[in-house]
């Protein structure tokens, strides 16, 4: 039953809305457990003893227990099952085991995921219990030792991820970038090298994450060679910044991949070579290039940029003209994909959140622990990633279909015929 409501809209155990949510969660959990037991008994109804009595029947309820959930503490009295069947292999009686609520369960799996994240968000293992008590009105099944145990699992999860077999996946597009989260890594200038890919169905997935030097060909080559060793094939297109180290490593390890320079990085590099007074106009002119309706208009916009800024700032102009091929590579892919292929934003947007979380947790311990912490944050963010626009066209790109200015003009099978 719900608690008595006071004049200010609260109850003895908190606000009315919290009480309603907890009561709803309790009823839903109770109904789910009842349905689970009903289905279990119904499926085994034909099994009877020699006298014709059912071998599996209800047997009252277990003692009420409290489970910590995202809705708060919920009291549950799970139905009990009397299963008199004998396991022929072991000679022991079979037992009913709920898939919804295991006998030892004192917190939902979601709570177990939240605990290490709270630690990452800046709470120490001694502080998060009082914090959760404010959120959940209870700390049933929770303790600092629980968080410590769960956070140790990060390193194991990261180690397993680093050995993941990629042979069963096909990454058509790949974003690559070196980012600097606010955690201590092994070397003074180390960063986190990240590869994120688009699979045949258009979904995004983290491919690799490792410590390295952004301006080191060998660091990038080591990471790419690891991916090759895990079974990764050449992607169709790799999107990255202007660091030559990445592109040299790609040419060595994945020579069949085409290159697309990130326009966000390029715009930043160009404007940094200009005085502040010229930067707003240059930024707008750069937008005219990568937002052009087709390659011809984009090339004209590059020429216009050169005429406007070339006399005074030839170095800034050269940053565009020298890399024009790689900057405009996205025009050879479906127009629906252009917004995704022009920049490394999928990595940047993910790590903007990571940076906020790691800003208050610089003392993550060893470099390996720090990297594992970053991995868990990215893994958590991955659940919210959306497939790219025009996902159905990704498979066409991989099959060899040819696009001009974003429009399909030729399929591979037509060429073969």
C-alpha positions in Angstrom: 0.0 0.0 0.0 1.0 3.6 -0.5 2.1 5.7 2.4 -0.2 8.4 3.8 0.2 11.6 1.9 1.0 14.7 3.9 -0.1 18.3 3.1 3.1 19.0 1.2 2.6 16.1 -1.2 5.1 13.8 0.5 4.9 10.5 2.3 6.8 9.1 5.2 9.3 7.5 2.8 9.7 10.4 0.5 7.8 12.2 -2.3 4.4 10.9 -3.5 5.7 10.4 -7.0 8.6 8.3 -5.7 6.2 6.2 -3.7 3.9 5.7 -6.8 6.9 4.6 -8.9 8.1 2.1 -6.2 4.6 0.7 -5.8 4.2 0.4 -9.6 7.6 -1.4 -9.7 6.6 -3.7 -6.9 3.3 -4.7 -8.6 5.0 -5.2 -12.0 7.7 -7.4 -10.4 5.2 -9.4 -8.5 3.1 -9.9 -11.6 6.1 -10.9 -13.6 7.2 -13.5 -11.0 3.6 -14.9 -10.9 3.5 -15.2 -14.7 6.9 -16.9 -14.7 5.8 -19.5 -12.2 2.5 -20.1 -13.9 4.2 -20.7 -17.2 6.8 -23.1 -15.6 4.1 -25.1 -13.9 1.9 -25.2 -17.0 4.7 -26.5 -19.1 5.4 -29.3 -16.7 1.8 -30.2 -15.9 1.9 -33.5 -17.9 4.7 -34.8 -15.7 3.0 -36.9 -12.9 3.9 -39.6 -10.4 2.5 -43.1 -10.4 -0.6 -42.0 -8.6 -1.3 -39.3 -11.2 -0.3 -36.4 -9.0 1.6 -33.5 -10.5 5.3 -33.4 -9.8 5.5 -29.6 -10.0 3.1 -27.5 -8.0 3.0 -24.2 -6.1 4.1 -24.2 -2.5 3.3 -20.8 -1.0 5.8 -17.9 -1.0 9.3 -17.2 0.1 10.0 -14.8 2.9 9.6 -11.2 1.8 12.9 -9.6 0.8 14.0 -6.1 -0.4 15.6 -5.6 -3.8 17.4 -2.4 -4.8 16.1 -1.2 -8.2 16.4 2.0 -10.2 12.9 2.8 -8.8 14.1 2.5 -5.3 13.9 -0.4 -2.7 11.1 -2.9 -3.6 9.8 -5.5 -1.2 9.2 -8.8 -2.9 7.6 -12.1 -1.7 8.4 -14.4 -4.6 6.2 -17.5 -5.2 7.7 -20.8 -4.2 7.6 -24.0 -6.4 7.7 -27.6 -5.2 9.5 -29.5 -7.9 9.7 -33.3 -7.1 11.3 -34.3 -10.4 14.6 -36.2 -10.2 17.6 -35.3 -12.4 18.6 -38.6 -14.0 22.2 -37.4 -14.5 22.9 -36.4 -11.0 20.2 -38.2 -9.0 19.3 -34.9 -7.3 15.9 -33.1 -7.2 15.4 -30.5 -9.8 14.8 -26.9 -8.6 12.9 -24.0 -10.1 15.2 -21.0 -10.5 13.6 -17.6 -11.5 15.3 -15.9 -14.4 13.8 -12.6 -13.3 14.9 -12.7 -9.7 17.6 -15.1 -8.6 17.4 -16.4 -5.0 20.6 -14.4 -4.0 19.6 -11.2 -5.9 19.5 -8.1 -3.7 19.9 -5.5 -6.5 19.0 -5.3 -10.1 21.7 -5.7 -12.8 21.1 -2.0 -13.7 22.1 -1.0 -10.2 25.3 -3.0 -10.6 26.0 -1.0 -13.8 25.3 2.3 -12.0 27.6 1.7 -9.1 30.9 1.9 -11.0 29.6 4.8 -13.1 28.9 6.8 -10.0 32.5 6.2 -9.0 33.6 7.5 -12.3 31.4 10.5 -12.0 33.5 11.6 -9.0 32.2 9.8 -6.0 34.7 7.8 -3.9 33.8 4.3 -2.8 33.0 5.7 0.7 30.7 8.5 -0.6 28.5 6.7 -3.1 26.6 4.7 -0.4 25.1 7.9 1.2 24.5 9.3 -2.3 22.6 6.2 -3.4 20.6 6.3 -0.2 19.4 9.7 -1.2 18.5 8.4 -4.7 17.1 5.0 -3.8 16.0 5.6 -0.2 18.0 2.5 0.6 21.4 0.9 0.2 20.2 -2.7 0.4 22.9 -5.0 -1.0 25.3 -2.1 -1.6 28.6 -1.3 0.1 31.9 0.2 -0.7 33.3 -3.3 -1.1 30.7 -3.9 -3.8 32.0 -0.9 -5.9 35.6 -2.0 -5.4 34.8 -5.4 -6.6 32.9 -4.1 -9.6 35.5 -1.6 -10.6 38.1 -4.4 -10.6 36.0 -6.0 -13.3 36.7 -3.0 -15.6 40.3 -4.1 -16.3 39.1 -7.7 -17.1 36.4 -6.3 -19.4 38.9 -4.1 -21.2 41.4 -7.0 -21.5 38.7 -9.2 -23.0 37.7 -6.4 -25.4 41.3 -6.0 -26.6 41.4 -9.7 -27.7 37.9 -9.6 -29.3 37.6 -11.5 -32.6 36.7 -9.1 -35.5 36.5 -11.7 -38.2 32.8 -11.9 -37.9 32.3 -8.2 -38.4 32.7 -5.9 -41.4 33.5 -2.3 -40.7 32.8 -0.3 -43.9 33.5 3.2 -42.5 36.0 3.9 -39.7 36.6 7.0 -37.6 40.1 7.4 -36.1 41.2 10.0 -33.6 43.6 10.5 -30.7 41.9 12.1 -27.7 43.1 13.4 -24.3 40.8 12.5 -21.5 41.7 14.0 -18.1 43.3 10.9 -16.7 47.0 10.0 -16.1 48.3 7.6 -18.7 51.7 5.9 -19.0 53.6 8.7 -20.7 53.5 12.5 -20.4 52.2 13.1 -23.9 50.1 9.9 -24.2 46.5 10.0 -25.4 43.8 7.4 -26.1 43.8 6.2 -29.7 40.3 5.4 -30.7 38.8 3.5 -33.7 35.1 3.5 -34.2 33.4 1.8 -37.1 30.1 1.4 -39.0 29.0 -2.1 -39.7 27.2 -3.4 -42.7 23.8 -2.7 -41.1 24.7 0.9 -40.4 25.2 0.5 -36.7 28.2 2.0 -34.9 30.6 0.1 -32.8 33.8 0.7 -30.8 36.6 -1.2 -32.6 39.7 -0.4 -30.6 40.9 1.8 -27.7 44.5 1.9 -26.6 47.1 4.3 -25.2 49.5 5.8 -27.6 51.1 8.9 -29.0 48.9 10.8 -31.5 51.9 12.0 -33.5 53.5 8.6 -33.8 53.2 6.5 -36.9 54.3 3.5 -34.8 51.6 4.0 -32.2 48.9 4.0 -34.9 50.5 1.2 -36.8 50.6 -1.0 -33.6 46.9 -0.4 -33.0 45.9 -1.0 -36.7 48.1 -4.2 -36.8 46.3 -5.5 -33.7 43.0 -4.9 -35.5 44.3 -6.7 -38.6 45.4 -9.6 -36.3 41.9 -9.8 -34.8 40.5 -10.4 -38.2 39.5 -6.9 -39.3 39.5 -6.3 -43.1 40.3 -3.0 -45.0 37.5 -0.5 -44.5 36.2 1.4 -47.5 36.9 4.8 -46.0 38.7 6.1 -42.9 37.9 9.5 -41.4 40.6 11.2 -39.3 42.4 14.4 -38.6 45.3 15.8 -40.6 48.1 14.0 -38.6 50.3 12.4 -41.2 51.2 9.6 -38.7 47.7 8.1 -39.0 47.7 8.1 -42.7 51.1 6.6 -43.0 50.1 3.8 -40.7 46.9 3.2 -42.7 48.8 3.0 -45.9 51.0 0.3 -44.4 48.3 -1.8 -42.6 45.1 -1.1 -44.5 46.3 0.1 -47.9 42.9 -0.4 -49.7 41.1 2.1 -47.5 40.4 5.6 -48.9 41.0 8.7 -46.7 38.7 11.5 -45.6 40.1 14.4 -43.6 38.0 15.7 -40.8 36.5 19.1 -41.6 36.3 20.1 -37.9 40.0 19.6 -37.4 40.8 21.2 -40.8 38.7 24.3 -40.0 40.5 24.6 -36.7 43.9 24.3 -38.3 43.1 26.9 -41.0 41.7 29.5 -38.7 44.6 29.1 -36.3 46.8 30.3 -39.2 44.8 33.4 -39.6 44.4 36.5 -37.4 41.3 36.7 -35.2 39.8 39.4 -37.4 39.7 37.1 -40.4 38.6 33.9 -38.6 34.8 34.4 -38.7 34.8 35.0 -42.5 37.2 32.1 -43.1 35.0 29.7 -41.0 32.0 30.7 -43.1 34.0 30.2 -46.3 35.1 26.8 -45.2 31.4 25.8 -44.5 30.6 26.8 -48.1 33.1 24.2 -49.2 32.0 21.1 -47.3 28.3 22.0 -47.5 28.4 22.4 -51.3 25.8 20.4 -53.2 28.4 18.5 -55.3 32.2 18.2 -55.8 32.3 20.8 -58.6 30.8 23.5 -56.4 33.0 22.5 -53.5 36.1 22.9 -55.8 34.9 26.3 -56.9 34.5 27.2 -53.2 38.1 26.2 -52.5 39.2 28.4 -55.4 37.2 31.3 -54.0 38.8 30.7 -50.6 42.2 30.8 -52.2 41.5 34.1 -54.0 40.2 35.8 -50.8 42.9 34.7 -48.4 45.8 33.6 -50.6 47.6 36.9 -51.0 47.9 37.6 -47.3 47.9 34.1 -45.8 49.1 31.6 -48.3 49.9 29.0 -45.6 46.3 28.9 -44.4 45.1 28.5 -48.1 47.6 25.7 -48.7 46.0 23.7 -45.8 42.9 23.5 -48.0 44.3 23.2 -51.5 47.0 20.6 -50.7 44.5 18.3 -49.0 41.6 18.9 -51.4 41.4 15.3 -52.6 41.1 13.9 -49.0 38.8 16.7 -47.9 36.3 16.0 -50.7 36.5 12.2 -50.7 33.0 12.0 -49.1 31.4 13.1 -52.4 32.1 9.6 -53.7 29.7 8.0 -51.1 25.9 8.2 -50.6 24.7 11.7 -49.9 22.8 10.3 -46.8 26.2 9.5 -45.3 27.9 12.8 -45.9 26.9 14.3 -42.6 28.7 11.3 -40.9 31.8 11.2 -43.1 32.8 14.8 -43.1 34.1 14.8 -39.5 35.2 12.6 -36.6 32.2 13.9 -34.6 31.1 10.4 -33.4 34.4 10.2 -31.5 34.4 13.8 -30.4 30.9 13.8 -29.1 31.4 10.6 -27.2 34.6 11.8 -25.6 33.2 15.2 -24.7 31.1 13.3 -22.2 34.1 11.1 -21.1 36.1 14.2 -20.4 33.4 15.6 -18.1 33.4 12.4 -16.2 37.1 11.9 -15.9 37.8 15.5 -15.0 37.0 14.7 -11.3 38.7 11.3 -11.3 42.3 12.0 -12.2 43.6 9.6 -9.5 42.3 6.5 -11.3 45.3 4.5 -10.2 47.6 2.8 -12.7 47.6 3.8 -16.4 45.9 0.4 -17.1 43.1 1.3 -14.6 42.7 4.7 -16.1 42.4 3.3 -19.6 39.9 0.7 -18.4 37.9 3.5 -16.8 37.7 5.3 -20.1 36.7 2.1 -21.8 33.8 1.6 -19.5 32.5 5.1 -20.1 32.7 4.6 -23.8 31.1 1.2 -23.5 28.2 2.8 -21.6 27.8 5.6 -24.2 27.8 3.0 -27.0 24.3 1.8 -25.9 22.9 5.1 -27.0 24.6 5.3 -30.4 22.3 5.4 -33.3 22.7 3.9 -36.8 23.9 6.3 -39.5 21.3 7.8 -41.9 20.7 5.7 -44.9 21.9 2.6 -43.1 20.7 0.3 -46.0 23.2 1.9 -48.3 26.2 0.8 -46.3 26.1 -2.7 -47.8 26.0 -1.2 -51.3 29.1 0.7 -50.6 30.9 -2.4 -49.4 29.7 -4.4 -52.5 31.5 -1.9 -54.8 28.6 0.2 -55.9 29.8 3.5 -57.4 28.4 6.9 -56.3 28.9 10.3 -57.9 28.1 13.3 -55.8 26.1 11.1 -53.5 24.0 9.5 -56.1 24.2 5.8 -57.0 25.3 5.5 -60.7 26.6 1.9 -60.9 26.3 -1.4 -59.0 29.1 -3.9 -58.9 27.0 -6.6 -60.5 26.2 -4.3 -63.4 29.9 -3.8 -64.0 30.6 -7.6 -63.9 27.8 -8.2 -66.5 
